């Protein structure tokens, strides 16, 4: 008995369809994750620019703004790496 017994013409394509659909869903999920990471990176970059400008203008505690810049830049870089990884995991269409 084989995996294709009982399938008209022994059509292995019928067996492969659920796997192909699952791969397409996983690929799409990785592409969506990559886009979300890119958007989060953009938001963190904007926050870093805002804190950098506030520090330059001497608004509030400058040291706190400078620390915030480092934190937001690190978060941005992490999101960019995560987006790149998600795109690699999505693979070629």
PDB file of N, CA, C and O in Angstrom, chain B, residues numbered from 101:
ATOM      1  N   UNK B 101       0.850  -1.180   0.000  1.00  0.00           N
ATOM      2  CA  UNK B 101       0.000   0.000   0.000  1.00  0.00           C
ATOM      3  C   UNK B 101       0.897   1.246   0.000  1.00  0.00           C
ATOM      4  O   UNK B 101       1.864   1.328   0.757  1.00  0.00           O
ATOM      5  N   UNK B 102       0.564   2.197  -0.849  1.00  0.00           N
ATOM      6  CA  UNK B 102       1.346   3.426  -0.938  1.00  0.00           C
ATOM      7  C   UNK B 102       0.467   4.620  -0.585  1.00  0.00           C
ATOM      8  O   UNK B 102      -0.743   4.490  -0.401  1.00  0.00           O
ATOM      9  N   UNK B 103       1.097   5.771  -0.496  1.00  0.00           N
ATOM     10  CA  UNK B 103       0.373   6.994  -0.147  1.00  0.00           C
ATOM     11  C   UNK B 103      -0.620   7.393  -1.227  1.00  0.00           C
ATOM     12  O   UNK B 103      -1.579   8.112  -0.949  1.00  0.00           O
ATOM     13  N   UNK B 104      -0.402   6.935  -2.459  1.00  0.00           N
ATOM     14  CA  UNK B 104      -1.288   7.329  -3.553  1.00  0.00           C
ATOM     15  C   UNK B 104      -2.379   6.309  -3.825  1.00  0.00           C
ATOM     16  O   UNK B 104      -3.199   6.532  -4.716  1.00  0.00           O
ATOM     17  N   UNK B 105      -2.426   5.194  -3.093  1.00  0.00           N
ATOM     18  CA  UNK B 105      -3.497   4.209  -3.269  1.00  0.00           C
ATOM     19  C   UNK B 105      -4.836   4.877  -2.974  1.00  0.00           C
ATOM     20  O   UNK B 105      -4.988   5.582  -1.976  1.00  0.00           O
ATOM     21  N   UNK B 106      -5.789   4.646  -3.844  1.00  0.00           N
ATOM     22  CA  UNK B 106      -7.123   5.205  -3.652  1.00  0.00           C
ATOM     23  C   UNK B 106      -7.285   6.601  -4.225  1.00  0.00           C
ATOM     24  O   UNK B 106      -8.388   7.146  -4.203  1.00  0.00           O
ATOM     25  N   UNK B 107      -6.219   7.191  -4.735  1.00  0.00           N
ATOM     26  CA  UNK B 107      -6.300   8.504  -5.378  1.00  0.00           C
ATOM     27  C   UNK B 107      -6.347   8.250  -6.874  1.00  0.00           C
ATOM     28  O   UNK B 107      -5.469   7.577  -7.414  1.00  0.00           O
ATOM     29  N   UNK B 108      -7.367   8.781  -7.557  1.00  0.00           N
ATOM     30  CA  UNK B 108      -7.501   8.520  -8.991  1.00  0.00           C
ATOM     31  C   UNK B 108      -6.215   8.841  -9.742  1.00  0.00           C
ATOM     32  O   UNK B 108      -5.701   9.957  -9.668  1.00  0.00           O
ATOM     33  N   UNK B 109      -5.705   7.854 -10.460  1.00  0.00           N
ATOM     34  CA  UNK B 109      -4.494   8.042 -11.255  1.00  0.00           C
ATOM     35  C   UNK B 109      -3.247   8.197 -10.410  1.00  0.00           C
ATOM     36  O   UNK B 109      -2.188   8.546 -10.932  1.00  0.00           O
ATOM     37  N   UNK B 110      -3.351   7.944  -9.110  1.00  0.00           N
ATOM     38  CA  UNK B 110      -2.181   8.093  -8.244  1.00  0.00           C
ATOM     39  C   UNK B 110      -1.654   9.521  -8.234  1.00  0.00           C
ATOM     40  O   UNK B 110      -0.444   9.741  -8.183  1.00  0.00           O
ATOM     41  N   UNK B 111      -2.555  10.484  -8.281  1.00  0.00           N
ATOM     42  CA  UNK B 111      -2.195  11.899  -8.413  1.00  0.00           C
ATOM     43  C   UNK B 111      -1.546  12.423  -7.131  1.00  0.00           C
ATOM     44  O   UNK B 111      -2.235  12.730  -6.158  1.00  0.00           O
ATOM     45  N   UNK B 112      -0.240  12.519  -7.142  1.00  0.00           N
ATOM     46  CA  UNK B 112       0.477  13.024  -5.962  1.00  0.00           C
ATOM     47  C   UNK B 112       0.266  14.519  -5.773  1.00  0.00           C
ATOM     48  O   UNK B 112       0.485  15.047  -4.682  1.00  0.00           O
ATOM     49  N   UNK B 113      -0.157  15.202  -6.830  1.00  0.00           N
ATOM     50  CA  UNK B 113      -0.420  16.639  -6.722  1.00  0.00           C
ATOM     51  C   UNK B 113      -1.533  16.897  -5.705  1.00  0.00           C
ATOM     52  O   UNK B 113      -1.500  17.891  -4.978  1.00  0.00           O
ATOM     53  N   UNK B 114      -2.512  16.002  -5.660  1.00  0.00           N
ATOM     54  CA  UNK B 114      -3.608  16.141  -4.698  1.00  0.00           C
ATOM     55  C   UNK B 114      -3.059  16.087  -3.280  1.00  0.00           C
ATOM     56  O   UNK B 114      -3.514  16.822  -2.403  1.00  0.00           O
ATOM     57  N   UNK B 115      -2.081  15.214  -3.058  1.00  0.00           N
ATOM     58  CA  UNK B 115      -1.475  15.106  -1.730  1.00  0.00           C
ATOM     59  C   UNK B 115      -0.649  16.337  -1.386  1.00  0.00           C
ATOM     60  O   UNK B 115      -0.558  16.709  -0.216  1.00  0.00           O
ATOM     61  N   UNK B 116      -0.049  16.969  -2.379  1.00  0.00           N
ATOM     62  CA  UNK B 116       0.849  18.101  -2.139  1.00  0.00           C
ATOM     63  C   UNK B 116       0.103  19.407  -1.894  1.00  0.00           C
ATOM     64  O   UNK B 116       0.674  20.340  -1.329  1.00  0.00           O
ATOM     65  N   UNK B 117      -1.161  19.494  -2.308  1.00  0.00           N
ATOM     66  CA  UNK B 117      -1.890  20.760  -2.196  1.00  0.00           C
ATOM     67  C   UNK B 117      -1.956  21.313  -0.774  1.00  0.00           C
ATOM     68  O   UNK B 117      -1.674  22.497  -0.586  1.00  0.00           O
ATOM     69  N   UNK B 118      -2.311  20.523   0.232  1.00  0.00           N
ATOM     70  CA  UNK B 118      -2.352  21.107   1.587  1.00  0.00           C
ATOM     71  C   UNK B 118      -1.001  21.681   2.019  1.00  0.00           C
ATOM     72  O   UNK B 118      -0.943  22.720   2.678  1.00  0.00           O
ATOM     73  N   UNK B 119       0.073  21.005   1.647  1.00  0.00           N
ATOM     74  CA  UNK B 119       1.409  21.492   1.993  1.00  0.00           C
ATOM     75  C   UNK B 119       1.711  22.789   1.263  1.00  0.00           C
ATOM     76  O   UNK B 119       2.260  23.720   1.852  1.00  0.00           O
ATOM     77  N   UNK B 120       1.356  22.857  -0.016  1.00  0.00           N
ATOM     78  CA  UNK B 120       1.600  24.080  -0.787  1.00  0.00           C
ATOM     79  C   UNK B 120       0.824  25.254  -0.201  1.00  0.00           C
ATOM     80  O   UNK B 120       1.343  26.366  -0.110  1.00  0.00           O
ATOM     81  N   UNK B 121      -0.421  25.001   0.195  1.00  0.00           N
ATOM     82  CA  UNK B 121      -1.225  26.073   0.791  1.00  0.00           C
ATOM     83  C   UNK B 121      -0.631  26.517   2.125  1.00  0.00           C
ATOM     84  O   UNK B 121      -0.610  27.709   2.432  1.00  0.00           O
ATOM     85  N   UNK B 122      -0.157  25.576   2.905  1.00  0.00           N
ATOM     86  CA  UNK B 122       0.466  25.919   4.187  1.00  0.00           C
ATOM     87  C   UNK B 122       1.720  26.750   3.965  1.00  0.00           C
ATOM     88  O   UNK B 122       1.961  27.715   4.690  1.00  0.00           O
ATOM     89  N   UNK B 123       2.516  26.387   2.975  1.00  0.00           N
ATOM     90  CA  UNK B 123       3.734  27.147   2.682  1.00  0.00           C
ATOM     91  C   UNK B 123       3.383  28.565   2.245  1.00  0.00           C
ATOM     92  O   UNK B 123       4.056  29.520   2.631  1.00  0.00           O
ATOM     93  N   UNK B 124       2.339  28.701   1.448  1.00  0.00           N
ATOM     94  CA  UNK B 124       1.921  30.033   1.002  1.00  0.00           C
ATOM     95  C   UNK B 124       1.469  30.878   2.190  1.00  0.00           C
ATOM     96  O   UNK B 124       1.778  32.068   2.260  1.00  0.00           O
ATOM     97  N   UNK B 125       0.738  30.265   3.126  1.00  0.00           N
ATOM     98  CA  UNK B 125       0.283  31.009   4.307  1.00  0.00           C
ATOM     99  C   UNK B 125       1.463  31.423   5.184  1.00  0.00           C
ATOM    100  O   UNK B 125       1.502  32.544   5.691  1.00  0.00           O
ATOM    101  N   UNK B 126       2.408  30.530   5.356  1.00  0.00           N
ATOM    102  CA  UNK B 126       3.589  30.843   6.172  1.00  0.00           C
ATOM    103  C   UNK B 126       4.403  31.945   5.504  1.00  0.00           C
ATOM    104  O   UNK B 126       4.881  32.861   6.173  1.00  0.00           O
ATOM    105  N   UNK B 127       4.562  31.855   4.184  1.00  0.00           N
ATOM    106  CA  UNK B 127       5.307  32.886   3.450  1.00  0.00           C
ATOM    107  C   UNK B 127       4.634  34.247   3.633  1.00  0.00           C
ATOM    108  O   UNK B 127       5.295  35.246   3.916  1.00  0.00           O
ATOM    109  N   UNK B 128       3.311  34.271   3.466  1.00  0.00           N
ATOM    110  CA  UNK B 128       2.573  35.525   3.619  1.00  0.00           C
ATOM    111  C   UNK B 128       2.716  36.070   5.036  1.00  0.00           C
ATOM    112  O   UNK B 128       2.874  37.277   5.220  1.00  0.00           O
ATOM    113  N   UNK B 129       2.663  35.206   6.024  1.00  0.00           N
ATOM    114  CA  UNK B 129       2.817  35.645   7.416  1.00  0.00           C
ATOM    115  C   UNK B 129       4.191  36.269   7.640  1.00  0.00           C
ATOM    116  O   UNK B 129       4.308  37.262   8.358  1.00  0.00           O
ATOM    117  N   UNK B 130       5.228  35.701   7.036  1.00  0.00           N
ATOM    118  CA  UNK B 130       6.568  36.269   7.185  1.00  0.00           C
ATOM    119  C   UNK B 130       6.671  37.625   6.481  1.00  0.00           C
ATOM    120  O   UNK B 130       7.324  38.537   6.988  1.00  0.00           O
ATOM    121  N   UNK B 131       6.037  37.760   5.330  1.00  0.00           N
ATOM    122  CA  UNK B 131       6.062  39.048   4.631  1.00  0.00           C
ATOM    123  C   UNK B 131       5.319  40.116   5.436  1.00  0.00           C
ATOM    124  O   UNK B 131       5.757  41.265   5.496  1.00  0.00           O
ATOM    125  N   UNK B 132       4.209  39.743   6.047  1.00  0.00           N
ATOM    126  CA  UNK B 132       3.466  40.686   6.898  1.00  0.00           C
ATOM    127  C   UNK B 132       4.316  41.074   8.106  1.00  0.00           C
ATOM    128  O   UNK B 132       4.371  42.247   8.477  1.00  0.00           O
ATOM    129  N   UNK B 133       4.970  40.103   8.711  1.00  0.00           N
ATOM    130  CA  UNK B 133       5.838  40.390   9.864  1.00  0.00           C
ATOM    131  C   UNK B 133       6.970  41.331   9.463  1.00  0.00           C
ATOM    132  O   UNK B 133       7.315  42.245  10.211  1.00  0.00           O
ATOM    133  N   UNK B 134       7.545  41.109   8.288  1.00  0.00           N
ATOM    134  CA  UNK B 134       8.631  41.976   7.816  1.00  0.00           C
ATOM    135  C   UNK B 134       8.142  43.413   7.670  1.00  0.00           C
ATOM    136  O   UNK B 134       8.835  44.352   8.064  1.00  0.00           O
ATOM    137  N   UNK B 135       6.954  43.583   7.107  1.00  0.00           N
ATOM    138  CA  UNK B 135       6.399  44.927   6.936  1.00  0.00           C
ATOM    139  C   UNK B 135       6.135  45.583   8.293  1.00  0.00           C
ATOM    140  O   UNK B 135       6.400  46.772   8.468  1.00  0.00           O
ATOM    141  N   UNK B 136       5.625  44.829   9.231  1.00  0.00           N
ATOM    142  CA  UNK B 136       5.385  45.387  10.574  1.00  0.00           C
ATOM    143  C   UNK B 136       6.691  45.801  11.238  1.00  0.00           C
ATOM    144  O   UNK B 136       6.749  46.837  11.901  1.00  0.00           O
ATOM    145  N   UNK B 137       7.726  45.010  11.068  1.00  0.00           N
ATOM    146  CA  UNK B 137       9.030  45.374  11.642  1.00  0.00           C
ATOM    147  C   UNK B 137       9.584  46.630  10.970  1.00  0.00           C
ATOM    148  O   UNK B 137      10.173  47.480  11.637  1.00  0.00           O
ATOM    149  N   UNK B 138       9.397  46.753   9.646  1.00  0.00           N
ATOM    150  CA  UNK B 138       9.864  47.970   8.962  1.00  0.00           C
ATOM    151  C   UNK B 138       9.132  49.200   9.492  1.00  0.00           C
ATOM    152  O   UNK B 138       9.742  50.245   9.716  1.00  0.00           O
ATOM    153  N   UNK B 139       7.835  49.070   9.688  1.00  0.00           N
ATOM    154  CA  UNK B 139       7.064  50.209  10.216  1.00  0.00           C
ATOM    155  C   UNK B 139       7.475  50.545  11.644  1.00  0.00           C
ATOM    156  O   UNK B 139       7.564  51.719  12.002  1.00  0.00           O
ATOM    157  N   UNK B 140       7.721  49.540  12.451  1.00  0.00           N
ATOM    158  CA  UNK B 140       8.186  49.783  13.825  1.00  0.00           C
ATOM    159  C   UNK B 140       9.555  50.456  13.804  1.00  0.00           C
ATOM    160  O   UNK B 140       9.831  51.332  14.624  1.00  0.00           O
ATOM    161  N   UNK B 141      10.413  50.049  12.868  1.00  0.00           N
ATOM    162  CA  UNK B 141      11.734  50.670  12.739  1.00  0.00           C
ATOM    163  C   UNK B 141      11.590  52.146  12.377  1.00  0.00           C
ATOM    164  O   UNK B 141      12.311  52.992  12.906  1.00  0.00           O
ATOM    165  N   UNK B 142      10.661  52.453  11.477  1.00  0.00           N
ATOM    166  CA  UNK B 142      10.422  53.850  11.097  1.00  0.00           C
ATOM    167  C   UNK B 142       9.928  54.666  12.295  1.00  0.00           C
ATOM    168  O   UNK B 142      10.353  55.804  12.493  1.00  0.00           O
ATOM    169  N   UNK B 143       9.033  54.082  13.086  1.00  0.00           N
ATOM    170  CA  UNK B 143       8.516  54.787  14.269  1.00  0.00           C
ATOM    171  C   UNK B 143       9.635  55.042  15.277  1.00  0.00           C
ATOM    172  O   UNK B 143       9.711  56.120  15.866  1.00  0.00           O
ATOM    173  N   UNK B 144      10.495  54.055  15.473  1.00  0.00           N
ATOM    174  CA  UNK B 144      11.619  54.233  16.396  1.00  0.00           C
ATOM    175  C   UNK B 144      12.606  55.265  15.866  1.00  0.00           C
ATOM    176  O   UNK B 144      13.180  56.031  16.640  1.00  0.00           O
ATOM    177  N   UNK B 145      12.804  55.291  14.569  1.00  0.00           N
ATOM    178  CA  UNK B 145      13.698  56.284  13.976  1.00  0.00           C
ATOM    179  C   UNK B 145      13.138  57.694  14.184  1.00  0.00           C
ATOM    180  O   UNK B 145      13.880  58.624  14.503  1.00  0.00           O
ATOM    181  N   UNK B 146      11.827  57.844  14.003  1.00  0.00           N
ATOM    182  CA  UNK B 146      11.190  59.144  14.227  1.00  0.00           C
ATOM    183  C   UNK B 146      11.322  59.566  15.689  1.00  0.00           C
ATOM    184  O   UNK B 146      11.589  60.733  15.975  1.00  0.00           O
ATOM    185  N   UNK B 147      11.140  58.634  16.606  1.00  0.00           N
ATOM    186  CA  UNK B 147      11.277  58.948  18.035  1.00  0.00           C
ATOM    187  C   UNK B 147      12.707  59.374  18.355  1.00  0.00           C
ATOM    188  O   UNK B 147      12.921  60.301  19.135  1.00  0.00           O
ATOM    189  N   UNK B 148      13.681  58.697  17.753  1.00  0.00           N
ATOM    190  CA  UNK B 148      15.087  59.066  17.976  1.00  0.00           C
ATOM    191  C   UNK B 148      15.350  60.479  17.464  1.00  0.00           C
ATOM    192  O   UNK B 148      16.032  61.265  18.122  1.00  0.00           O
ATOM    193  N   UNK B 149      14.805  60.802  16.281  1.00  0.00           N
ATOM    194  CA  UNK B 149      14.993  62.157  15.731  1.00  0.00           C
ATOM    195  C   UNK B 149      14.357  63.208  16.640  1.00  0.00           C
ATOM    196  O   UNK B 149      14.929  64.274  16.862  1.00  0.00           O
ATOM    197  N   UNK B 150      13.178  62.901  17.158  1.00  0.00           N
ATOM    198  CA  UNK B 150      12.476  63.839  18.041  1.00  0.00           C
ATOM    199  C   UNK B 150      13.288  64.095  19.311  1.00  0.00           C
ATOM    200  O   UNK B 150      13.446  65.242  19.728  1.00  0.00           O
ATOM    201  N   UNK B 151      13.800  63.033  19.918  1.00  0.00           N
ATOM    202  CA  UNK B 151      14.599  63.194  21.141  1.00  0.00           C
ATOM    203  C   UNK B 151      15.934  63.884  20.844  1.00  0.00           C
ATOM    204  O   UNK B 151      16.424  64.667  21.658  1.00  0.00           O
ATOM    205  N   UNK B 152      16.511  63.596  19.695  1.00  0.00           N
ATOM    206  CA  UNK B 152      17.767  64.254  19.322  1.00  0.00           C
ATOM    207  C   UNK B 152      17.537  65.758  19.182  1.00  0.00           C
ATOM    208  O   UNK B 152      18.350  66.561  19.639  1.00  0.00           O
ATOM    209  N   UNK B 153      16.423  66.133  18.545  1.00  0.00           N
ATOM    210  CA  UNK B 153      16.102  67.553  18.374  1.00  0.00           C
ATOM    211  C   UNK B 153      15.830  68.217  19.725  1.00  0.00           C
ATOM    212  O   UNK B 153      16.266  69.343  19.963  1.00  0.00           O
ATOM    213  N   UNK B 154      15.115  67.524  20.604  1.00  0.00           N
ATOM    214  CA  UNK B 154      14.828  68.081  21.936  1.00  0.00           C
ATOM    215  C   UNK B 154      16.114  68.285  22.722  1.00  0.00           C
ATOM    216  O   UNK B 154      16.266  69.286  23.422  1.00  0.00           O
ATOM    217  N   UNK B 155      17.038  67.340  22.610  1.00  0.00           N
ATOM    218  CA  UNK B 155      18.326  67.479  23.303  1.00  0.00           C
ATOM    219  C   UNK B 155      19.100  68.661  22.737  1.00  0.00           C
ATOM    220  O   UNK B 155      19.703  69.431  23.483  1.00  0.00           O
ATOM    221  N   UNK B 156      19.081  68.801  21.410  1.00  0.00           N
ATOM    222  CA  UNK B 156      19.815  69.897  20.766  1.00  0.00           C
ATOM    223  C   UNK B 156      19.255  71.260  21.168  1.00  0.00           C
ATOM    224  O   UNK B 156      19.998  72.234  21.278  1.00  0.00           O
ATOM    225  N   UNK B 157      17.947  71.323  21.385  1.00  0.00           N
ATOM    226  CA  UNK B 157      17.314  72.582  21.772  1.00  0.00           C
ATOM    227  C   UNK B 157      17.340  72.804  23.278  1.00  0.00           C
ATOM    228  O   UNK B 157      16.909  73.852  23.761  1.00  0.00           O
ATOM    229  N   UNK B 158      17.842  71.822  24.023  1.00  0.00           N
ATOM    230  CA  UNK B 158      17.929  71.964  25.474  1.00  0.00           C
ATOM    231  C   UNK B 158      16.590  71.876  26.180  1.00  0.00           C
ATOM    232  O   UNK B 158      16.425  72.414  27.275  1.00  0.00           O
ATOM    233  N   UNK B 159      15.633  71.202  25.559  1.00  0.00           N
ATOM    234  CA  UNK B 159      14.302  71.047  26.160  1.00  0.00           C
ATOM    235  C   UNK B 159      14.351  69.923  27.190  1.00  0.00           C
ATOM    236  O   UNK B 159      14.751  68.804  26.869  1.00  0.00           O
ATOM    237  N   UNK B 160      13.952  70.210  28.407  1.00  0.00           N
ATOM    238  CA  UNK B 160      13.931  69.184  29.446  1.00  0.00           C
ATOM    239  C   UNK B 160      15.328  68.710  29.807  1.00  0.00           C
ATOM    240  O   UNK B 160      16.306  69.444  29.665  1.00  0.00           O
ATOM    241  N   UNK B 161      15.404  67.477  30.273  1.00  0.00           N
ATOM    242  CA  UNK B 161      16.677  66.890  30.693  1.00  0.00           C
ATOM    243  C   UNK B 161      17.402  66.335  29.465  1.00  0.00           C
ATOM    244  O   UNK B 161      17.000  65.315  28.907  1.00  0.00           O
ATOM    245  N   UNK B 162      18.452  67.001  29.059  1.00  0.00           N
ATOM    246  CA  UNK B 162      19.191  66.638  27.849  1.00  0.00           C
ATOM    247  C   UNK B 162      19.767  65.230  27.950  1.00  0.00           C
ATOM    248  O   UNK B 162      19.748  64.486  26.969  1.00  0.00           O
ATOM    249  N   UNK B 163      20.275  64.855  29.115  1.00  0.00           N
ATOM    250  CA  UNK B 163      20.852  63.515  29.280  1.00  0.00           C
ATOM    251  C   UNK B 163      19.797  62.433  29.053  1.00  0.00           C
ATOM    252  O   UNK B 163      20.084  61.390  28.464  1.00  0.00           O
ATOM    253  N   UNK B 164      18.588  62.687  29.519  1.00  0.00           N
ATOM    254  CA  UNK B 164      17.502  61.716  29.318  1.00  0.00           C
ATOM    255  C   UNK B 164      17.176  61.594  27.833  1.00  0.00           C
ATOM    256  O   UNK B 164      16.955  60.489  27.337  1.00  0.00           O
ATOM    257  N   UNK B 165      17.146  62.715  27.124  1.00  0.00           N
ATOM    258  CA  UNK B 165      16.891  62.680  25.678  1.00  0.00           C
ATOM    259  C   UNK B 165      17.988  61.894  24.956  1.00  0.00           C
ATOM    260  O   UNK B 165      17.699  61.110  24.052  1.00  0.00           O
ATOM    261  N   UNK B 166      19.219  62.099  25.348  1.00  0.00           N
ATOM    262  CA  UNK B 166      20.328  61.384  24.693  1.00  0.00           C
ATOM    263  C   UNK B 166      20.241  59.877  24.940  1.00  0.00           C
ATOM    264  O   UNK B 166      20.510  59.074  24.047  1.00  0.00           O
ATOM    265  N   UNK B 167      19.861  59.507  26.164  1.00  0.00           N
ATOM    266  CA  UNK B 167      19.665  58.070  26.453  1.00  0.00           C
ATOM    267  C   UNK B 167      18.518  57.517  25.611  1.00  0.00           C
ATOM    268  O   UNK B 167      18.603  56.408  25.085  1.00  0.00           O
ATOM    269  N   UNK B 168      17.457  58.290  25.490  1.00  0.00           N
ATOM    270  CA  UNK B 168      16.304  57.856  24.691  1.00  0.00           C
ATOM    271  C   UNK B 168      16.705  57.658  23.231  1.00  0.00           C
ATOM    272  O   UNK B 168      16.245  56.720  22.581  1.00  0.00           O
ATOM    273  N   UNK B 169      17.561  58.540  22.719  1.00  0.00           N
ATOM    274  CA  UNK B 169      18.043  58.389  21.340  1.00  0.00           C
ATOM    275  C   UNK B 169      18.739  57.043  21.185  1.00  0.00           C
ATOM    276  O   UNK B 169      18.483  56.325  20.218  1.00  0.00           O
ATOM    277  N   UNK B 170      19.611  56.693  22.117  1.00  0.00           N
ATOM    278  CA  UNK B 170      20.330  55.405  22.037  1.00  0.00           C
ATOM    279  C   UNK B 170      19.364  54.223  22.092  1.00  0.00           C
ATOM    280  O   UNK B 170      19.518  53.244  21.361  1.00  0.00           O
ATOM    281  N   UNK B 171      18.370  54.328  22.966  1.00  0.00           N
ATOM    282  CA  UNK B 171      17.390  53.240  23.102  1.00  0.00           C
ATOM    283  C   UNK B 171      16.581  53.088  21.817  1.00  0.00           C
ATOM    284  O   UNK B 171      16.412  51.976  21.317  1.00  0.00           O
ATOM    285  N   UNK B 172      16.080  54.199  21.284  1.00  0.00           N
ATOM    286  CA  UNK B 172      15.267  54.127  20.067  1.00  0.00           C
ATOM    287  C   UNK B 172      16.089  53.688  18.856  1.00  0.00           C
ATOM    288  O   UNK B 172      15.585  52.965  17.997  1.00  0.00           O
ATOM    289  N   UNK B 173      17.340  54.115  18.781  1.00  0.00           N
ATOM    290  CA  UNK B 173      18.187  53.664  17.674  1.00  0.00           C
ATOM    291  C   UNK B 173      18.456  52.164  17.768  1.00  0.00           C
ATOM    292  O   UNK B 173      18.469  51.472  16.750  1.00  0.00           O
ATOM    293  N   UNK B 174      18.669  51.662  18.971  1.00  0.00           N
ATOM    294  CA  UNK B 174      18.880  50.218  19.146  1.00  0.00           C
ATOM    295  C   UNK B 174      17.614  49.449  18.769  1.00  0.00           C
ATOM    296  O   UNK B 174      17.687  48.407  18.117  1.00  0.00           O
ATOM    297  N   UNK B 175      16.463  49.961  19.177  1.00  0.00           N
ATOM    298  CA  UNK B 175      15.196  49.305  18.830  1.00  0.00           C
ATOM    299  C   UNK B 175      14.983  49.328  17.321  1.00  0.00           C
ATOM    300  O   UNK B 175      14.541  48.337  16.739  1.00  0.00           O
ATOM    301  N   UNK B 176      15.298  50.457  16.685  1.00  0.00           N
ATOM    302  CA  UNK B 176      15.182  50.562  15.225  1.00  0.00           C
ATOM    303  C   UNK B 176      16.044  49.506  14.551  1.00  0.00           C
ATOM    304  O   UNK B 176      15.585  48.794  13.658  1.00  0.00           O
ATOM    305  N   UNK B 177      17.301  49.410  14.988  1.00  0.00           N
ATOM    306  CA  UNK B 177      18.223  48.441  14.387  1.00  0.00           C
ATOM    307  C   UNK B 177      17.740  47.006  14.585  1.00  0.00           C
ATOM    308  O   UNK B 177      17.864  46.177  13.683  1.00  0.00           O
ATOM    309  N   UNK B 178      17.192  46.715  15.760  1.00  0.00           N
ATOM    310  CA  UNK B 178      16.649  45.373  16.012  1.00  0.00           C
ATOM    311  C   UNK B 178      15.478  45.071  15.085  1.00  0.00           C
ATOM    312  O   UNK B 178      15.370  43.962  14.562  1.00  0.00           O
ATOM    313  N   UNK B 179      14.605  46.045  14.880  1.00  0.00           N
ATOM    314  CA  UNK B 179      13.466  45.836  13.983  1.00  0.00           C
ATOM    315  C   UNK B 179      13.928  45.669  12.533  1.00  0.00           C
ATOM    316  O   UNK B 179      13.362  44.866  11.791  1.00  0.00           O
ATOM    317  N   UNK B 180      14.939  46.413  12.134  1.00  0.00           N
ATOM    318  CA  UNK B 180      15.448  46.249  10.769  1.00  0.00           C
ATOM    319  C   UNK B 180      16.039  44.857  10.572  1.00  0.00           C
ATOM    320  O   UNK B 180      15.839  44.238   9.527  1.00  0.00           O
ATOM    321  N   UNK B 181      16.764  44.363  11.572  1.00  0.00           N
ATOM    322  CA  UNK B 181      17.302  42.990  11.486  1.00  0.00           C
ATOM    323  C   UNK B 181      16.170  41.968  11.453  1.00  0.00           C
ATOM    324  O   UNK B 181      16.232  40.991  10.706  1.00  0.00           O
ATOM    325  N   UNK B 182      15.144  42.193  12.258  1.00  0.00           N
ATOM    326  CA  UNK B 182      14.009  41.265  12.281  1.00  0.00           C
ATOM    327  C   UNK B 182      13.266  41.273  10.945  1.00  0.00           C
ATOM    328  O   UNK B 182      12.821  40.225  10.477  1.00  0.00           O
ATOM    329  N   UNK B 183      13.131  42.442  10.335  1.00  0.00           N
ATOM    330  CA  UNK B 183      12.478  42.528   9.022  1.00  0.00           C
ATOM    331  C   UNK B 183      13.281  41.766   7.979  1.00  0.00           C
ATOM    332  O   UNK B 183      12.717  41.042   7.158  1.00  0.00           O
ATOM    333  N   UNK B 184      14.589  41.930   8.015  1.00  0.00           N
ATOM    334  CA  UNK B 184      15.455  41.219   7.072  1.00  0.00           C
ATOM    335  C   UNK B 184      15.333  39.704   7.264  1.00  0.00           C
ATOM    336  O   UNK B 184      15.247  38.954   6.291  1.00  0.00           O
ATOM    337  N   UNK B 185      15.327  39.269   8.499  1.00  0.00           N
ATOM    338  CA  UNK B 185      15.198  37.840   8.795  1.00  0.00           C
ATOM    339  C   UNK B 185      13.847  37.310   8.325  1.00  0.00           C
ATOM    340  O   UNK B 185      13.780  36.237   7.726  1.00  0.00           O
ATOM    341  N   UNK B 186      12.779  38.044   8.588  1.00  0.00           N
ATOM    342  CA  UNK B 186      11.444  37.608   8.163  1.00  0.00           C
ATOM    343  C   UNK B 186      11.364  37.504   6.644  1.00  0.00           C
ATOM    344  O   UNK B 186      10.738  36.583   6.118  1.00  0.00           O
ATOM    345  N   UNK B 187      11.995  38.443   5.935  1.00  0.00           N
ATOM    346  CA  UNK B 187      12.011  38.371   4.471  1.00  0.00           C
ATOM    347  C   UNK B 187      12.784  37.150   3.994  1.00  0.00           C
ATOM    348  O   UNK B 187      12.367  36.478   3.051  1.00  0.00           O
ATOM    349  N   UNK B 188      13.907  36.862   4.642  1.00  0.00           N
ATOM    350  CA  UNK B 188      14.669  35.656   4.267  1.00  0.00           C
ATOM    351  C   UNK B 188      13.858  34.401   4.542  1.00  0.00           C
ATOM    352  O   UNK B 188      13.875  33.455   3.753  1.00  0.00           O
ATOM    353  N   UNK B 189      13.147  34.395   5.662  1.00  0.00           N
ATOM    354  CA  UNK B 189      12.339  33.220   6.004  1.00  0.00           C
ATOM    355  C   UNK B 189      11.167  33.050   5.038  1.00  0.00           C
ATOM    356  O   UNK B 189      10.711  31.931   4.805  1.00  0.00           O
ATOM    357  N   UNK B 190      10.679  34.156   4.476  1.00  0.00           N
ATOM    358  CA  UNK B 190       9.594  34.065   3.495  1.00  0.00           C
ATOM    359  C   UNK B 190      10.077  33.359   2.236  1.00  0.00           C
ATOM    360  O   UNK B 190       9.301  32.679   1.565  1.00  0.00           O
ATOM    361  N   UNK B 191      11.353  33.517   1.918  1.00  0.00           N
ATOM    362  CA  UNK B 191      11.917  32.845   0.747  1.00  0.00           C
ATOM    363  C   UNK B 191      11.409  33.422  -0.555  1.00  0.00           C
ATOM    364  O   UNK B 191      10.698  34.426  -0.579  1.00  0.00           O
ATOM    365  N   UNK B 192      11.785  32.771  -1.628  1.00  0.00           N
ATOM    366  CA  UNK B 192      11.359  33.183  -2.966  1.00  0.00           C
ATOM    367  C   UNK B 192       9.942  32.690  -3.229  1.00  0.00           C
ATOM    368  O   UNK B 192       9.538  31.635  -2.739  1.00  0.00           O
ATOM    369  N   UNK B 193       9.192  33.466  -4.010  1.00  0.00           N
ATOM    370  CA  UNK B 193       7.807  33.037  -4.311  1.00  0.00           C
ATOM    371  C   UNK B 193       7.757  31.760  -5.124  1.00  0.00           C
ATOM    372  O   UNK B 193       6.673  31.279  -5.452  1.00  0.00           O
TER     373      UNK B 193
END
